[in-house]
Structures are given as structure tokens and as C-alpha cells.
Amino acid sequence: TGAASGIGHAIAIRLAQEGAAVVVTDIQDEPGEAVANGIRETGGRAVFVHHDVVSPAEWDRAVGSAAREFGGLDILVNNAGLGDLAVIEETSLEDYERTIAIDQTGVFLGMKTAAELLSASPHASVINISSIFGTSGGFGTSPAYHAAKGAVRTLTKNTALHWADRGIRVNSVHPGFIDTPILASTKGTEFEQAMIGLTPMGRLGRPQEIAAGVAYLASDDASFVTGLELYIDGGYMAR
């Protein structure tokens, strides 16, 4: 999900390179189609599906597309997300609930909808994209984002335990500050330097570095790994 740009785009490309057939989903139709086309042009298998992750009906369509186009579902990557910068006093209930719906409820709906197909797979793996801010308090801003990503962290572990005897592995990935289009407006500013300064490795991460972690968790190399929270953050959480 959320595969039209940024981290989601990099994950779709990496999984396709590893041999996966990819259902690319997003609310951005043209960029999403371009990602799927790019995979097909390099010999991979991909389809694009318009997909709002807060809609149960659109989840049914996306998961159904995997079954129809590729015969099943082995890997689910819940990546779609929304951020904000407001503090709690300035966060409206409407904005709070919108962020929770996309970042948290969308993950719940994805796992619930995909459960039957995942149960039929001998190699089922779910990777939920959380954040360093799903574990830390960050800068005291973005309460909805922190609440949602923290919920994803715990929901991942809860579902991992529930599905452990079915052979469905469920893990979360926690990116640090990653150089994606969403950060384009910070280039050359004090905000970019602040993020770099807070990262012990002294740079922003690359989307491909998150995709590499997802590829590991999706693979049979991680066959004994479930309930894990994988931090790809340049050392941020080690401080």
C-alpha cells in the first residue's frame, strides 16, 4: 500500500527484483500506474489498484486482485501513511481521526482482509511500516501520528502471536529520517540539518535501505522471525 512514491515505491521495486509479483496500491493513480509499468518493463509482474486503505470495500478489491491476477497472497506490506506537525492543542478531532484511520485502522483492515489468503500460503509474511515515532515521543508534536504508529507496533506483536501457529509471520519496520519526496521542502533548511544532527550516522536514510529490510522480513531467510520491530534509523533509537 502507498506504493506510488517514497518508501512504498522502493519496496515495490525491491520485491519485484526479488521475484515477487506485486499489487501496487495507492490513491495516486498516475504515479501508481507508472510504478507498475516500470516493474513490467523490466520483466517483472505487477498490477496497479486504486486503493484507499480506510475503505473495507477497497481492501476487498485490492486483496481480490492479488488472488485473481496472481493466484494468492504471500506478502502484505502495510505502508500507506499520513503525517502531520501540529501539537496536541492545535490538532482537531477531525485531523486526529483522519491520521488514525489511515496510519492505524488501515493496517488493521489490511491484516483482517488478507487473513484468509495469507493462511493458505506456505510462506506468509506481513510487514507493517511503523516509525521511530511509534516508540519514542519524538519532538512532542504530531500526537496522532505517534499514537497511530505506536498502535501499529503493538498490533503487530498481538497479531504475530495470534497467527504464529498458522505460519503467518508479522513484523514491523521502524524507519528513521528517510530522504523521500515528503522531505523535499526541507532540503537545505535548518529542519534537514536537525534531522541529520539527531541521526548518529550523520545522514538521512534512503528508501532503498528500508526496502532491503522489508525484503529480508518477507523472505524465507526470516522464517523464524515474527513479532520483531526492526529499526532502520541510522542509530536514532540507540541514543
C-alpha positions in Angstrom: 0.0 0.0 0.0 1.1 3.6 -0.6 3.4 2.3 -3.3 3.2 5.2 -5.7 6.1 7.1 -4.2 8.8 7.2 -1.5 9.4 4.2 0.7 6.4 2.3 -0.8 7.8 2.7 -4.3 11.2 1.4 -3.2 9.6 -1.6 -1.5 7.6 -2.5 -4.6 10.7 -2.3 -6.8 12.8 -4.3 -4.5 10.3 -7.1 -4.0 9.8 -7.3 -7.8 13.5 -7.6 -8.2 13.5 -10.5 -5.8 10.9 -12.2 -7.9 7.6 -11.2 -6.3 4.5 -10.4 -8.3 3.4 -7.0 -6.9 0.0 -5.5 -6.5 0.9 -1.8 -6.4 -1.8 0.1 -4.5 -2.3 3.9 -3.8 -4.8 6.7 -4.0 -2.4 8.4 -6.6 -3.4 6.7 -9.8 -0.9 8.1 -12.4 2.2 7.6 -10.2 0.9 4.2 -9.1 0.4 3.1 -12.7 3.9 4.3 -13.5 5.4 2.1 -10.8 3.6 -0.9 -12.0 4.5 -0.2 -15.6 8.2 0.2 -14.6 8.2 -3.2 -13.0 6.6 -4.8 -16.1 9.0 -3.0 -18.4 11.9 -4.7 -16.6 10.4 -8.1 -16.8 8.5 -8.2 -13.6 4.9 -8.9 -12.8 2.7 -6.1 -11.4 -0.7 -4.5 -11.5 -1.9 -1.2 -10.1 -5.1 -1.0 -8.0 -6.6 2.3 -6.7 -6.9 1.8 -3.0 -7.9 4.0 -0.1 -6.8 2.0 3.0 -9.6 3.3 5.2 -12.2 1.6 2.9 -13.1 -2.0 3.7 -14.6 -2.3 0.2 -11.3 -1.1 -1.4 -9.4 -3.6 0.7 -11.6 -6.4 -0.6 -10.8 -5.2 -4.1 -7.1 -5.0 -3.6 -6.8 -8.4 -1.9 -9.1 -9.9 -4.5 -6.9 -8.5 -7.2 -3.9 -10.5 -5.8 -6.0 -13.7 -5.9 -7.3 -13.0 -9.3 -4.1 -11.8 -11.0 -1.5 -13.9 -9.2 -3.4 -16.8 -7.6 -3.0 -15.9 -4.0 -1.2 -13.7 -1.5 2.1 -14.4 0.3 3.3 -11.0 1.4 1.4 -8.0 2.7 3.2 -4.7 3.2 1.1 -2.1 5.1 3.0 1.0 4.1 0.4 3.8 3.4 0.6 6.6 5.9 0.0 10.2 6.7 2.0 12.6 8.9 1.3 16.0 10.5 3.3 18.5 12.5 0.7 20.1 14.9 0.9 19.9 18.7 -2.0 18.5 20.6 -3.7 21.8 21.4 -3.8 22.6 17.7 -4.8 19.1 16.5 -8.6 19.0 15.7 -10.5 15.8 16.4 -11.2 15.6 12.6 -7.5 15.7 11.8 -6.6 13.3 14.6 -9.2 10.7 13.5 -8.1 11.0 9.8 -4.5 10.2 10.7 -5.6 7.3 12.9 -7.8 6.0 10.2 -5.0 5.9 7.6 -2.0 5.0 9.7 -3.6 2.6 12.2 -7.0 1.4 11.1 -5.7 0.8 7.5 -3.2 -1.7 8.9 -5.9 -3.4 10.9 -8.2 -3.7 7.8 -5.3 -5.0 5.7 -4.5 -7.8 8.0 -8.1 -8.7 8.7 -9.0 -8.7 4.9 -5.9 -10.7 3.9 -6.1 -13.3 6.7 -7.8 -16.0 4.6 -5.4 -15.8 1.7 -2.3 -15.5 4.0 -3.5 -18.6 5.9 -3.4 -20.5 2.6 0.2 -19.5 1.9 3.1 -21.7 3.0 5.4 -18.6 3.2 3.1 -15.8 4.5 4.7 -12.7 5.8 3.2 -9.4 6.9 5.4 -6.3 7.2 3.8 -3.2 8.9 5.6 0.1 8.4 5.7 1.9 11.8 8.2 4.6 12.7 10.8 5.5 15.2 8.0 7.8 16.5 5.9 4.7 17.2 8.3 4.0 20.1 9.7 7.4 21.1 8.0 10.7 21.9 9.8 12.5 19.1 9.6 16.3 19.4 6.3 16.5 21.3 4.4 17.2 18.1 2.2 15.0 15.8 0.3 13.3 18.6 -2.0 11.4 16.1 1.0 10.1 14.1 2.7 8.9 17.3 -0.4 7.3 18.6 -1.1 5.5 15.3 2.4 4.3 14.8 2.6 3.1 18.4 -0.6 1.2 17.9 0.9 -0.4 14.8 3.9 -1.5 16.8 1.7 -3.3 19.4 -0.9 -4.6 16.9 1.9 -6.2 15.0 3.0 -8.2 18.1 -0.5 -9.1 19.0 -1.3 -10.5 15.6 2.1 -12.2 15.4 1.2 -14.2 18.5 -2.3 -15.0 17.2 -1.0 -16.2 13.8 2.2 -17.9 15.0 0.8 -21.4 14.8 -0.6 -20.7 11.3 2.8 -20.0 9.9 2.0 -16.3 9.2 4.8 -14.1 10.3 4.1 -10.5 11.3 6.8 -7.9 11.8 7.1 -4.1 12.0 9.7 -1.9 10.4 10.6 1.5 12.0 12.2 3.9 9.7 14.1 6.9 10.9 14.5 10.1 8.9 14.4 9.0 5.3 15.1 11.1 2.2 11.8 10.9 0.4 9.7 13.4 -1.6 7.8 14.3 1.5 11.0 15.9 2.9 11.8 17.8 -0.3 10.7 21.1 1.2 13.3 20.7 4.0 16.3 20.5 1.6 19.0 22.9 2.6 17.0 24.1 5.6 17.6 24.0 9.4 15.0 21.3 9.6 17.0 19.0 7.4 20.1 19.7 9.4 18.2 19.0 12.6 17.2 15.6 11.3 20.8 14.8 10.2 22.1 16.1 13.6 19.8 13.8 15.5 20.9 10.7 13.5 24.2 9.2 14.8 25.3 8.1 11.4 25.1 11.7 10.2 22.8 11.4 7.2 19.3 10.8 6.1 18.4 7.2 5.2 17.5 6.1 1.7 14.2 4.5 0.7 16.1 1.5 -0.7 17.5 0.9 2.8 14.0 0.4 4.2 13.1 -1.8 1.2 16.1 -4.0 2.0 14.8 -4.6 5.5 11.3 -5.4 4.2 12.8 -7.8 1.6 14.5 -9.7 4.4 11.4 -9.9 6.5 9.4 -11.0 3.5 11.8 -13.8 2.6 12.3 -17.3 3.9 15.6 -16.1 5.4 13.4 -14.7 8.1 11.4 -17.9 8.6 11.9 -17.9 12.4 11.3 -14.1 12.8 7.9 -12.9 14.0 6.8 -10.1 16.3 10.0 -8.2 15.6 10.4 -4.5 15.5 13.2 -3.7 13.0 14.7 -0.2 13.4 16.3 1.2 10.3 17.2 4.6 11.6 20.9 5.3 11.5 21.2 4.8 15.2 18.5 7.2 16.3 16.8 4.9 18.8 20.2 3.7 20.3 20.8 7.1 21.9 
